[in-house]
Amino acid sequence: MAKIAHVEVLLVDLKPKVKRTDAIQSFVSQETPIVRITDTDGVTGLGYSYTIGTGGSSVLALLNDHLVPLLIGCEAEEIEAIWRRLFFHTHATTVGAMTSIALAAIDTALWDLRCLRAKQPLWRMAGGAQRAVPLYSTEGGWLHIEPSALVEDALAVKERGFSGTKIKIGRPHVAEDVARLAAVREAVGPAFDIMTDANQGFSLPEAVRRARHYEALDIAWFEEPIHADDIASHKQLVASTSVPIAIGESLYSISQFKDYLTSQACSIVQVDVGRIGGITPWLKVAHMAEAHNVPVCPHFLMELHVALAASVPNGRYVEYIPQLETITKSSMTIKEGKAVPSDEPGLGIEWDIKTIQQIALSKTEHK
């Protein structure tokens, strides 16, 4: 056993290479808190999470002022105990995005450290269920993109062997959404998944109305149709349509997923390691979903989620949105359109530490 001896907290801002728009927002910034934990044997694990342009400084303050100081001297292997201690230490700010984002940066660093010490890849240490996971792309489906470009991108990712593409929805009239989706469906044919994402943009009546139109297009799922805290409306929507309903990127606790699953208010779980509070709670949600016979299609963070989706038997899809190209030395492995987790020890991400240090907007050390 080795104790935590040193922790470094950094913040980098990774600008997306493409314009990203959805039904409620447009974002051009991606603040990425990074935590590096070194144990008394000199092994260092690196963890991270993210915001989409606001809140990064608040996450850093939470890390530096309240969470990271509690890590020094802890047994690095006692990840569950550390997570629970930090969670209850911040009880006044849980459950919520800021605390979960901060916890995720610490928890992923501890899992990286664990895997490095064990000389095992995360996908195997966490379960080792699958050698590869199907991919779908989101980068070519943002709301501002016109139908001809949507079709071009969908055909391109299909040619690469991907199994699906996601189209953002939420244009002023349902007819506009249908026209965009129909153009893609006609181009790619029936044996290719088209996912849709409303980013919580609809009321229940409007979601029911739009789902009725989407059914004829055989979409793979209708993602975040209604505000995420409205479980009752999601349950009514599930009962009203044959379209699978996907939720999860805006949920921040295990209990919130439990309520959705036990209420039969979703068909697909999109738990996000950066928003649920790390790998420790992510795995609990994934196994809970498995018990309900519900697939897991994690939101964003493909470079980390490839290992987690591969670690569980119900990992159905990895979402292709490159995030870490600026601060890594290699990309996620893709073979025959599927995401393949790394067999290297750790999270499976080859970090460029020199670049991270150079572009960091903030650095704090704790000993």
C-alpha positions as CSV (number, residue, x, y, z in Angstrom):
1,M,0.0,0.0,0.0
2,A,1.2,3.5,-0.8
3,K,-0.1,6.8,0.6
4,I,-0.9,9.9,-1.4
5,A,2.1,12.3,-1.1
6,H,1.6,15.0,-3.6
7,V,-1.3,16.4,-5.7
8,E,-1.2,18.9,-8.5
9,V,-4.3,20.7,-9.8
10,L,-4.4,22.3,-13.2
11,L,-6.9,23.9,-15.6
12,V,-6.6,23.9,-19.3
13,D,-9.1,25.2,-21.9
14,L,-9.5,23.0,-24.9
15,K,-11.2,24.9,-27.7
16,P,-13.4,22.7,-29.9
17,K,-12.2,22.5,-33.5
18,V,-15.8,22.7,-34.8
19,K,-18.7,25.0,-33.9
20,R,-21.0,23.1,-31.5
21,T,-24.7,24.2,-31.2
22,D,-27.8,22.5,-29.8
23,A,-31.3,23.5,-28.9
24,I,-30.3,25.5,-25.8
25,Q,-26.7,26.7,-26.3
26,S,-23.6,27.2,-28.4
27,F,-20.2,26.7,-26.9
28,V,-16.6,27.3,-28.0
29,S,-14.8,26.6,-24.8
30,Q,-14.1,23.5,-22.8
31,E,-12.5,24.0,-19.5
32,T,-10.8,20.9,-18.3
33,P,-9.7,20.5,-14.7
34,I,-6.8,18.1,-14.3
35,V,-5.6,16.4,-11.1
36,R,-2.3,14.6,-10.9
37,I,-1.9,12.4,-7.8
38,T,1.5,11.0,-6.8
39,D,1.9,8.3,-4.1
40,T,4.9,7.6,-1.8
41,D,6.3,5.1,-4.3
42,G,6.5,7.8,-6.9
43,V,3.7,6.6,-9.2
44,T,1.5,9.3,-10.6
45,G,-2.1,9.0,-11.8
46,L,-3.8,11.7,-13.9
47,G,-7.5,12.4,-13.8
48,Y,-9.8,15.0,-15.4
49,S,-13.3,16.2,-16.0
50,Y,-14.8,19.1,-17.9
51,T,-17.1,22.1,-18.2
52,I,-18.4,23.6,-21.4
53,G,-17.2,27.1,-20.9
54,T,-18.4,28.2,-17.5
55,G,-17.7,27.1,-13.9
56,G,-14.1,26.0,-14.3
57,S,-12.7,28.5,-11.8
58,S,-15.4,27.4,-9.3
59,V,-14.4,23.7,-9.7
60,L,-10.8,24.6,-9.1
61,A,-11.7,26.5,-5.9
62,L,-13.6,23.5,-4.7
63,L,-10.7,21.2,-5.5
64,N,-8.0,23.4,-4.0
65,D,-9.8,24.7,-1.0
66,H,-11.9,21.8,0.2
67,L,-11.2,18.4,-1.5
68,V,-7.5,18.0,-2.4
69,P,-6.1,18.9,1.0
70,L,-8.0,15.9,2.4
71,L,-6.2,13.5,0.1
72,I,-2.7,13.9,1.5
73,G,-1.7,10.9,3.6
74,C,-4.7,8.7,2.4
75,E,-4.1,5.2,1.2
76,A,-4.4,5.6,-2.6
77,E,-5.9,2.2,-3.1
78,E,-8.9,2.9,-0.8
79,I,-10.8,4.6,-3.6
80,E,-14.3,3.9,-2.3
81,A,-13.5,5.3,1.2
82,I,-11.9,8.4,-0.3
83,W,-14.9,9.0,-2.6
84,R,-17.4,8.7,0.2
85,R,-15.3,10.9,2.5
86,L,-15.1,13.7,-0.1
87,F,-18.8,13.3,-1.0
88,F,-20.0,13.8,2.6
89,H,-17.4,16.5,3.3
90,T,-19.2,18.5,0.6
91,H,-22.7,17.5,1.6
92,A,-23.8,21.1,1.4
93,T,-23.1,21.3,-2.3
94,T,-24.2,17.7,-3.3
95,V,-25.9,16.6,-5.4
96,G,-24.8,19.0,-8.1
97,A,-22.7,19.6,-11.2
98,M,-19.8,21.5,-9.6
99,T,-19.1,18.9,-6.9
100,S,-19.5,16.0,-9.2
101,I,-17.1,17.5,-11.8
102,A,-14.5,18.1,-9.0
103,L,-15.0,14.6,-7.6
104,A,-14.6,13.1,-11.1
105,A,-11.2,14.7,-11.6
106,I,-9.9,13.1,-8.3
107,D,-11.6,9.7,-8.8
108,T,-10.3,9.2,-12.3
109,A,-6.8,10.1,-11.1
110,L,-7.1,7.5,-8.4
111,W,-8.2,4.8,-10.8
112,D,-5.4,5.7,-13.2
113,L,-3.0,5.3,-10.3
114,R,-4.5,2.0,-9.3
115,C,-4.3,0.6,-12.8
116,L,-0.7,1.8,-13.3
117,R,0.4,0.1,-10.0
118,A,-1.4,-3.1,-11.1
119,K,0.1,-2.8,-14.6
120,Q,-3.4,-3.3,-16.0
121,P,-5.6,-1.3,-18.4
122,L,-8.7,0.3,-17.0
123,W,-11.1,-1.7,-19.3
124,R,-9.9,-4.9,-17.8
125,M,-9.5,-3.8,-14.1
126,A,-13.1,-2.5,-14.2
127,G,-14.6,-5.7,-15.6
128,G,-13.1,-6.6,-19.0
129,A,-16.4,-7.5,-20.7
130,Q,-15.7,-6.5,-24.4
131,R,-12.8,-6.0,-26.7
132,A,-14.4,-3.3,-28.8
133,V,-17.6,-1.1,-28.7
134,P,-19.5,0.3,-31.7
135,L,-19.1,4.0,-32.5
136,Y,-21.6,6.7,-33.5
137,S,-20.6,10.3,-34.4
138,T,-21.9,13.6,-33.1
139,E,-19.4,16.0,-34.6
140,G,-21.3,16.4,-37.9
141,G,-24.8,16.7,-36.5
142,W,-24.9,20.1,-34.7
143,L,-28.1,22.1,-34.9
144,H,-26.8,24.9,-37.1
145,I,-25.6,22.4,-39.8
146,E,-27.7,22.3,-43.0
147,P,-29.2,19.0,-44.3
148,S,-26.8,18.6,-47.2
149,A,-23.8,18.8,-44.8
150,L,-25.6,16.4,-42.4
151,V,-25.9,13.9,-45.2
152,E,-22.3,14.3,-46.3
153,D,-21.0,13.7,-42.8
154,A,-23.3,10.7,-42.1
155,L,-22.2,9.0,-45.3
156,A,-18.6,9.7,-44.4
157,V,-18.8,8.1,-40.9
158,K,-20.8,5.2,-42.4
159,E,-18.0,4.6,-44.8
160,R,-15.6,4.5,-41.9
161,G,-17.6,1.7,-40.4
162,F,-19.4,3.6,-37.7
163,S,-22.8,2.3,-36.7
164,G,-24.6,5.5,-36.4
165,T,-24.7,9.3,-36.3
166,K,-26.4,11.8,-34.0
167,I,-28.5,14.7,-35.3
168,K,-29.3,17.6,-33.0
169,I,-33.0,18.5,-33.0
170,G,-35.0,21.5,-31.7
171,R,-35.6,23.6,-34.8
172,P,-38.6,26.0,-34.3
173,H,-41.0,23.6,-36.1
174,V,-41.1,19.8,-36.1
175,A,-41.3,19.9,-39.9
176,E,-37.7,21.3,-39.9
177,D,-36.4,18.5,-37.7
178,V,-38.2,15.9,-39.8
179,A,-36.7,17.3,-43.0
180,R,-33.2,17.1,-41.6
181,L,-33.7,13.6,-40.3
182,A,-35.4,12.3,-43.4
183,A,-32.6,13.6,-45.6
184,V,-30.1,11.6,-43.6
185,R,-32.3,8.5,-43.5
186,E,-32.8,8.5,-47.2
187,A,-29.0,8.8,-47.8
188,V,-27.8,6.1,-45.3
189,G,-30.5,3.5,-45.7
190,P,-32.3,1.5,-43.0
191,A,-29.4,-0.4,-41.6
192,F,-27.7,2.6,-39.9
193,D,-28.6,4.2,-36.6
194,I,-29.8,7.8,-36.4
195,M,-29.8,9.2,-32.9
196,T,-31.5,12.5,-32.0
197,D,-30.8,14.9,-29.2
198,A,-33.1,17.7,-28.0
199,N,-30.8,18.8,-25.1
200,Q,-33.9,19.2,-22.8
201,G,-35.5,21.7,-25.1
202,F,-39.1,20.5,-25.2
203,S,-42.2,20.4,-22.9
204,L,-43.9,17.0,-22.5
205,P,-46.7,17.8,-25.0
206,E,-44.1,18.9,-27.6
207,A,-41.9,15.9,-27.0
208,V,-44.9,13.6,-27.5
209,R,-45.8,15.4,-30.7
210,R,-42.3,15.2,-32.1
211,A,-41.7,11.6,-31.1
212,R,-44.8,10.7,-33.1
213,H,-43.1,12.2,-36.2
214,Y,-39.8,10.6,-35.4
215,E,-41.2,7.0,-35.2
216,A,-41.6,6.8,-39.0
217,L,-37.9,7.5,-39.4
218,D,-36.9,4.6,-37.1
219,I,-34.5,6.7,-35.0
220,A,-32.3,4.9,-32.5
221,W,-33.2,7.2,-29.6
222,F,-34.7,10.5,-28.5
223,E,-32.1,12.0,-26.1
224,E,-32.9,14.5,-23.3
225,P,-36.3,15.4,-24.7
226,I,-37.4,17.2,-21.5
227,H,-35.7,18.8,-18.5
228,A,-33.6,16.2,-16.8
229,D,-35.2,16.6,-13.3
230,D,-38.7,15.8,-14.6
231,I,-38.9,12.0,-14.2
232,A,-42.7,11.9,-14.3
233,S,-42.8,13.5,-17.7
234,H,-40.2,11.2,-19.1
235,K,-42.2,8.2,-17.8
236,Q,-45.3,9.5,-19.7
237,L,-43.2,10.0,-22.8
238,V,-41.8,6.5,-22.6
239,A,-45.3,5.1,-22.4
240,S,-46.5,7.1,-25.3
241,T,-44.0,6.2,-28.0
242,S,-42.0,3.3,-29.5
243,V,-38.9,5.5,-29.8
244,P,-36.3,4.7,-27.1
245,I,-35.8,7.6,-24.7
246,A,-32.2,8.3,-23.6
247,I,-31.1,10.2,-20.5
248,G,-28.1,10.7,-18.3
249,E,-25.7,13.5,-19.2
250,S,-27.4,15.9,-16.9
251,L,-27.7,13.6,-13.9
252,Y,-25.2,13.9,-11.1
253,S,-25.9,11.1,-8.7
254,I,-26.5,7.3,-8.5
255,S,-29.8,7.9,-6.9
256,Q,-31.1,10.0,-9.8
257,F,-30.4,7.1,-12.2
258,K,-32.0,4.7,-9.7
259,D,-35.2,6.8,-9.8
260,Y,-35.3,6.8,-13.6
261,L,-34.7,3.1,-13.9
262,T,-37.2,2.0,-11.2
263,S,-39.8,4.4,-12.7
264,Q,-39.2,2.9,-16.2
265,A,-38.7,6.5,-17.4
266,C,-35.9,5.8,-19.8
267,S,-34.7,3.2,-22.3
268,I,-31.0,4.1,-22.6
269,V,-28.6,5.3,-19.9
270,Q,-26.0,7.9,-20.9
271,V,-24.1,8.2,-17.7
272,D,-21.1,10.6,-18.0
273,V,-18.0,9.9,-15.8
274,G,-17.2,13.6,-15.7
275,R,-20.7,14.5,-14.4
276,I,-21.6,11.5,-12.1
277,G,-18.5,12.1,-10.0
278,G,-15.9,9.6,-11.5
279,I,-15.4,6.0,-12.4
280,T,-16.5,4.7,-9.0
281,P,-20.1,5.9,-9.3
282,W,-20.1,5.4,-13.1
283,L,-19.6,1.6,-12.7
284,K,-22.4,1.4,-10.1
285,V,-24.8,3.1,-12.5
286,A,-23.8,0.9,-15.4
287,H,-24.3,-2.3,-13.3
288,M,-27.6,-1.0,-12.0
289,A,-28.7,-0.4,-15.6
290,E,-27.6,-3.9,-16.5
291,A,-29.9,-5.2,-13.7
292,H,-32.8,-3.4,-15.5
293,N,-31.8,-4.7,-18.9
294,V,-30.9,-1.2,-20.1
295,P,-27.9,-0.4,-22.3
296,V,-25.3,2.1,-21.5
297,C,-24.2,4.6,-24.1
298,P,-22.0,7.1,-22.2
299,H,-22.1,10.8,-23.1
300,F,-18.9,12.5,-24.4
301,L,-15.4,11.8,-23.1
302,M,-14.8,9.1,-25.7
303,E,-11.1,8.8,-24.7
304,L,-12.1,7.6,-21.2
305,H,-15.5,6.1,-21.9
306,V,-14.1,3.6,-24.4
307,A,-12.5,1.7,-21.5
308,L,-15.6,1.9,-19.3
309,A,-18.0,0.9,-22.0
310,A,-15.8,-2.1,-22.8
311,S,-15.6,-3.0,-19.1
312,V,-19.3,-3.8,-18.8
313,P,-21.5,-6.2,-20.8
314,N,-24.2,-3.6,-21.5
315,G,-21.9,-1.0,-23.0
316,R,-23.7,-0.4,-26.3
317,Y,-22.1,2.6,-27.9
318,V,-19.2,5.1,-27.6
319,E,-19.9,8.7,-28.7
320,Y,-17.3,10.0,-31.2
321,I,-16.5,13.6,-30.2
322,P,-12.7,14.1,-30.0
323,Q,-11.7,16.2,-27.0
324,L,-8.2,15.6,-26.0
325,E,-6.1,15.9,-29.2
326,T,-4.3,19.0,-27.9
327,I,-3.0,17.4,-24.8
328,T,-2.4,13.7,-25.8
329,K,0.2,12.0,-28.0
330,S,-2.1,9.5,-29.6
331,S,-5.8,9.1,-30.5
332,M,-8.4,6.5,-29.5
333,T,-7.9,3.4,-31.5
334,I,-10.7,2.7,-34.1
335,K,-10.9,-0.6,-35.9
336,E,-13.6,-1.5,-38.4
337,G,-15.7,1.4,-37.0
338,K,-15.5,0.3,-33.4
339,A,-13.7,1.9,-30.5
340,V,-11.0,-0.3,-29.1
341,P,-9.8,0.2,-25.5
342,S,-6.0,0.5,-24.9
343,D,-4.2,-2.4,-23.4
344,E,-1.6,-0.1,-21.8
345,P,-1.8,0.3,-18.0
346,G,-3.9,3.1,-16.7
347,L,-6.9,4.9,-18.2
348,G,-5.6,4.2,-21.7
349,I,-4.8,7.8,-22.5
350,E,-1.3,8.8,-23.6
351,W,-1.0,12.3,-22.0
352,D,1.3,15.0,-23.3
353,I,2.4,16.3,-19.8
354,K,4.7,18.9,-21.3
355,T,2.0,20.5,-23.3
356,I,-0.5,20.3,-20.4
357,Q,2.0,22.2,-18.2
358,Q,2.7,24.8,-20.9
359,I,-1.0,25.7,-21.7
360,A,-2.3,25.4,-18.1
361,L,-4.2,28.5,-17.1
362,S,-3.8,27.6,-13.4
363,K,-1.5,25.3,-11.4
364,T,-1.6,24.5,-7.7
365,E,0.5,22.0,-5.7
366,H,-0.5,20.2,-2.5
367,K,2.0,18.3,-0.3
